[in-house]
């Protein structure tokens, strides 16, 4: 079974698939043939073969769902510790400024818990626990708005690549 881009089974779909496998177990015990089981449950014979092999090797535990592959890898105690460390700020962890980036938080998780997250996984973890991205409330004192406007009008026009025409060349 192929899944749509970026998705797998929901918890409800996973439970439904597990119910199918458990129904197949009952039929294994009655010594029904794979083809009969596949037709009755409306699944492929190949799936039934895999389930039967797992059942022979590991019993009922072999066909039970192993849960969501994307379940959180940090415990609640580790999440609380991470939050305390984030509140201490980046300077306390050796970075030169006060910006928490996802890459820095990912590195911090690795240092503290020896668990590797992706940048996207780090963002999902933070969102799950109520953290959000922050934007400065004011602009830097050093900002020169006139120089920015001049750059936009003069330099940017020279640097920007011209668009290709829609017609064939």
C-alpha positions in Angstrom: 0.0 0.0 0.0 1.4 3.4 -1.0 0.7 6.4 1.0 0.1 10.0 -0.2 3.1 12.3 -0.1 4.0 13.4 3.4 1.5 11.0 5.1 1.0 7.6 6.6 -1.9 6.1 8.4 -3.9 7.9 11.0 -4.4 6.3 14.4 -8.0 5.2 13.3 -6.7 3.8 10.0 -3.9 2.0 11.9 -6.4 0.5 14.3 -8.6 -0.7 11.4 -5.6 -2.4 9.7 -4.7 -4.1 13.0 -8.3 -5.4 13.3 -7.9 -6.9 9.9 -4.7 -8.7 11.0 -6.4 -10.0 14.1 -9.2 -11.4 12.0 -6.6 -13.1 9.9 -5.1 -14.7 13.0 -8.4 -16.3 13.8 -8.5 -17.8 10.3 -4.8 -18.9 10.6 -5.9 -20.9 13.7 -8.7 -22.5 11.7 -6.0 -23.4 9.1 -7.7 -21.5 6.2 -5.6 -21.0 3.1 -4.1 -17.6 2.3 -6.2 -17.1 -0.8 -9.4 -17.6 1.1 -8.3 -15.2 3.9 -7.3 -12.6 1.3 -10.6 -12.8 -0.5 -12.6 -12.7 2.7 -10.7 -9.7 4.2 -10.3 -8.0 0.8 -6.5 -7.7 1.0 -3.7 -9.1 -1.1 -2.4 -12.6 -0.7 1.1 -11.2 -0.2 -0.1 -9.3 2.9 -1.7 -12.5 4.3 1.6 -14.4 3.7 3.5 -11.7 5.6 1.1 -11.7 8.5 1.1 -15.6 8.7 5.0 -15.5 8.7 5.0 -12.9 11.5 2.4 -14.9 13.4 4.4 -18.1 13.1 7.7 -16.4 14.2 6.4 -14.1 17.0 2.8 -15.1 17.7 0.1 -12.5 18.1 2.7 -9.8 19.0 4.1 -10.2 15.5 1.0 -8.8 13.8 0.1 -6.1 16.3 0.6 -2.4 15.4 3.9 -0.9 16.5 2.3 2.5 16.9 2.8 5.7 15.0 6.3 6.0 13.5 6.3 9.7 14.3 5.7 9.5 18.0 7.6 11.9 20.2 11.0 10.8 21.2 11.5 13.1 24.2 9.8 12.3 27.4 7.8 14.9 29.4 10.7 15.3 31.8 13.0 15.9 28.9 10.6 18.4 27.4 10.5 20.3 30.7 14.3 20.3 30.8 14.5 21.6 27.2 12.1 24.4 28.1 14.2 25.4 31.1 17.3 25.4 28.9 15.6 27.5 26.2 14.6 30.0 28.8 18.2 30.4 29.8 18.9 31.7 26.4 21.4 31.0 23.6 24.3 32.9 25.3 24.2 30.4 28.2 24.8 27.6 25.6 27.7 29.2 23.8 26.1 31.2 21.0 27.2 34.7 20.3 23.7 36.3 20.2 20.3 36.0 21.7 18.5 34.3 18.7 17.1 30.8 19.0 17.1 29.3 15.6 15.7 25.9 14.8 19.2 24.7 13.9 20.5 25.8 17.3 17.6 24.2 19.1 18.2 21.0 17.2 21.9 21.1 18.2 20.9 21.7 21.8 18.6 18.7 21.8 21.4 16.6 20.5 23.8 17.9 23.2 21.4 17.4 26.1 19.7 14.2 25.2 21.8 12.5 22.5 18.8 12.4 20.2 18.9 13.6 16.6 16.0 15.6 15.2 15.6 17.2 11.8 15.0 20.9 11.6 11.4 20.2 10.6 11.0 17.7 13.4 12.3 20.3 15.8 9.7 22.8 14.6 7.0 20.1 15.0 8.2 19.3 18.5 8.1 23.0 19.5 4.7 23.6 18.0 3.3 20.5 19.8 4.4 22.0 23.1 3.0 25.5 22.5 6.2 27.3 21.3 5.9 29.7 18.4 8.2 31.7 16.2 9.0 35.2 17.4 9.6 38.4 15.5 11.4 41.5 17.0 8.9 44.2 18.0 11.2 47.0 16.7 13.8 47.5 14.1 17.5 47.7 14.8 18.8 51.2 15.8 21.5 50.9 13.2 19.0 50.5 10.3 19.3 53.3 7.7 15.9 53.4 5.9 17.2 55.8 3.2 20.1 53.5 2.3 17.7 50.6 2.1 15.5 52.5 -0.3 18.5 53.5 -2.5 19.7 49.9 -2.6 16.2 48.7 -3.7 16.0 51.3 -6.4 19.5 51.1 -7.8 21.4 48.0 -6.8 18.6 45.5 -6.7 17.5 46.3 -10.3 21.0 45.6 -11.5 21.4 42.4 -9.5 18.0 40.9 -10.1 17.9 38.4 -13.0 15.6 39.3 -15.8 12.6 37.0 -16.3 12.5 34.6 -19.1 9.9 35.2 -21.7 6.9 32.9 -21.8 7.2 32.3 -25.5 9.6 29.7 -26.9 13.1 31.1 -27.7 
